[in-house]
Amino acid sequence: MNCEQASLCIKPFIEGRIEEDQLEGFLQHVEGCKSCYEELDIMYIVSEGLQGLQSDTCASFDFTGMLAGRISQGWHYLQIAKRRSAALFLTQLLAYAALVFASLRFFGFL
């Protein structure tokens, strides 16, 4: 992912609606690109600060820590999604193998 693509993903990431197929590239990019991370940091601070002002409950001003937590949650979500995808693939593979085995037995090859 390049800087322009990452910049387009900042708002969806902050709002929690970034597409799963974009999340990994975005996280990798902002962790390796100081300029994009700073843009994300600023946008996150503004977004969270405005939400805090609107609700009059700005419980924490550690926006940098909050952003680090949000990035960590993104990586955690990706790990779970990859495990879920692997489990689904394995389940489908086992179902296919069972179907082939049953077909072979039905037609008398086993």
Secondary structure per residue as TSV (DSSP state, phi and psi in degrees):
chain	resnum	aa	ss	phi	psi
A	1	M	-	360.0	136.5
A	2	N	-	-96.9	177.6
A	3	C	H	-62.7	-38.5
A	4	E	H	-64.7	-44.0
A	5	Q	H	-65.1	-42.0
A	6	A	H	-63.0	-40.1
A	7	S	H	-61.0	-36.4
A	8	L	H	-71.5	-20.0
A	9	C	H	-90.9	-10.3
A	10	I	H	-61.1	-51.9
A	11	K	H	-61.9	-48.3
A	12	P	H	-59.9	-35.6
A	13	F	H	-64.2	-47.4
A	14	I	H	-62.1	-38.6
A	15	E	H	-80.4	-5.6
A	16	G	T	75.3	27.4
A	17	R	-	-128.9	25.3
A	18	I	-	-71.5	142.9
A	19	E	-	-67.8	141.7
A	20	E	H	-58.0	-38.1
A	21	D	H	-72.3	-12.6
A	22	Q	H	-99.3	-20.7
A	23	L	H	-60.9	-48.1
A	24	E	H	-62.6	-46.3
A	25	G	H	-61.5	-39.7
A	26	F	H	-64.0	-48.9
A	27	L	H	-62.3	-42.5
A	28	Q	H	-61.6	-42.7
A	29	H	H	-65.4	-50.1
A	30	V	H	-68.6	-25.9
A	31	E	H	-76.0	-21.6
A	32	G	H	-104.7	-9.7
A	33	C	-	-117.8	108.8
A	34	K	H	-60.5	-40.3
A	35	S	H	-63.3	-46.0
A	36	C	H	-70.4	-34.9
A	37	Y	H	-64.6	-41.0
A	38	E	H	-64.1	-39.6
A	39	E	H	-63.6	-43.1
A	40	L	H	-61.9	-44.4
A	41	D	H	-59.3	-47.0
A	42	I	H	-64.0	-47.1
A	43	M	H	-63.3	-36.9
A	44	Y	H	-66.8	-44.9
A	45	I	H	-60.3	-46.0
A	46	V	H	-62.5	-47.2
A	47	S	H	-62.1	-49.5
A	48	E	H	-68.0	-37.6
A	49	G	H	-63.7	-42.9
A	50	L	H	-65.6	-40.3
A	51	Q	H	-63.2	-39.9
A	52	G	H	-64.9	-39.6
A	53	L	H	-68.2	-37.7
A	54	Q	H	-68.5	-33.0
A	55	S	H	-99.1	-2.4
A	56	D	T	56.7	23.8
A	57	T	-	-133.2	69.0
A	58	C	-	-88.4	83.5
A	59	A	-	-67.7	-29.6
A	60	S	-	-137.3	139.3
A	61	F	-	-108.4	12.4
A	62	D	-	-86.1	66.5
A	63	F	H	-64.2	-35.0
A	64	T	H	-63.7	-42.6
A	65	G	H	-66.9	-38.0
A	66	M	H	-65.0	-40.8
A	67	L	H	-66.0	-42.0
A	68	A	H	-59.7	-39.8
A	69	G	H	-64.9	-39.6
A	70	R	H	-65.2	-40.1
A	71	I	H	-66.1	-42.3
A	72	S	H	-61.0	-41.0
A	73	Q	H	-62.5	-37.1
A	74	G	H	-62.2	-44.7
A	75	W	H	-64.6	-40.5
A	76	H	H	-63.1	-43.9
A	77	Y	H	-58.6	-42.7
A	78	L	H	-64.0	-39.3
A	79	Q	H	-61.0	-45.3
A	80	I	H	-64.5	-42.7
A	81	A	H	-63.1	-39.8
A	82	K	H	-67.1	-39.7
A	83	R	H	-65.1	-42.4
A	84	R	H	-62.4	-41.6
A	85	S	H	-65.6	-41.8
A	86	A	H	-65.2	-40.5
A	87	A	H	-65.4	-40.4
A	88	L	H	-63.8	-43.7
A	89	F	H	-61.2	-44.7
A	90	L	H	-63.6	-41.8
A	91	T	H	-61.8	-44.0
A	92	Q	H	-65.1	-39.6
A	93	L	H	-63.7	-44.0
A	94	L	H	-65.2	-39.2
A	95	A	H	-63.9	-41.6
A	96	Y	H	-64.2	-44.3
A	97	A	H	-62.2	-41.2
A	98	A	H	-64.1	-39.2
A	99	L	H	-64.7	-44.7
A	100	V	H	-62.6	-46.3
A	101	F	H	-59.4	-46.8
A	102	A	H	-63.2	-39.2
A	103	S	H	-64.8	-43.0
A	104	L	H	-62.6	-39.8
A	105	R	H	-68.6	-41.1
A	106	F	H	-62.1	-41.1
A	107	F	T	-87.6	6.1
A	108	G	T	80.6	18.0
A	109	F	-	-82.1	-14.5
A	110	L	-	-123.8	360.0
